[in-house]
């Protein structure tokens, strides 16, 4: 399973727009999870749950953008569709 996922990512990184989108989403999600881990539960469960909610929303947003790119016409959409055959 992970081999197919890595092959799919390596295929997508050849396009600069998709590579920048993937790196932005990965950086945002890792930043949110870092903030979630750095907040102690003594300072409040509310703040940590807000960070987790934002991280999940960021991941869903990135996945929806990525999926809509696959259905878009043009070079980017055809590249996503060709990479998804792995």
C-alpha positions in Angstrom: 0.0 0.0 0.0 2.7 2.5 0.9 4.7 1.6 -2.2 1.7 2.7 -4.4 1.3 5.8 -2.4 5.0 6.8 -2.7 4.9 6.0 -6.5 1.9 8.2 -6.8 3.6 11.1 -5.0 6.8 10.7 -7.0 4.7 10.9 -10.2 3.0 14.1 -9.0 6.1 15.9 -7.8 7.1 16.2 -11.5 4.5 19.0 -11.8 5.6 22.2 -10.0 2.1 23.3 -9.0 1.1 20.0 -7.5 4.5 19.7 -5.7 4.0 23.2 -4.2 0.4 22.3 -3.1 1.5 19.0 -1.6 4.4 20.6 0.3 2.1 23.5 1.6 -0.5 21.0 2.8 2.1 18.8 4.5 3.8 21.8 6.1 0.5 23.2 7.4 -0.7 19.9 8.8 2.7 19.2 10.5 2.7 22.7 12.0 -0.8 22.2 13.4 0.1 18.8 14.8 3.2 20.3 16.3 1.1 23.0 18.0 -1.3 20.3 19.2 1.6 18.3 20.8 3.2 21.3 22.3 0.0 22.4 24.1 -0.3 20.8 27.5 -3.6 19.4 28.5 -3.3 21.4 31.7 -3.6 24.6 29.8 -7.0 23.5 28.5 -8.5 20.8 26.4 -10.3 23.5 24.4 -7.2 24.9 22.7 -5.8 21.5 21.8 -9.2 20.4 20.3 -9.2 23.6 18.3 -5.8 22.8 16.9 -6.9 19.3 16.0 -10.0 20.6 14.3 -8.0 23.0 12.2 -5.6 20.3 11.2 -8.4 18.0 10.1 -10.0 20.8 8.2 -6.7 21.6 6.5 -6.3 18.0 5.5 -9.8 17.8 4.1 -9.3 21.1 2.2 -6.1 19.8 0.7 -7.7 16.6 -0.3 -10.7 18.3 -1.9 -8.4 20.7 -3.9 -6.3 17.7 -4.9 -9.4 15.8 -6.0 -10.8 18.7 -8.0 -7.4 19.0 -9.8 -7.9 15.5 -11.0 -11.2 16.4 -12.7 -9.9 19.7 -14.1 -9.1 19.8 -17.8 -5.6 20.7 -19.0 -2.1 19.6 -18.2 -2.5 19.4 -14.4 -5.7 17.4 -14.6 -4.3 15.0 -17.1 -1.2 14.5 -15.0 -3.2 13.7 -11.9 -5.4 11.3 -13.9 -2.3 9.5 -15.4 -0.6 9.3 -12.0 -3.7 7.8 -10.4 -3.4 4.7 -12.5 -0.7 3.3 -10.1 
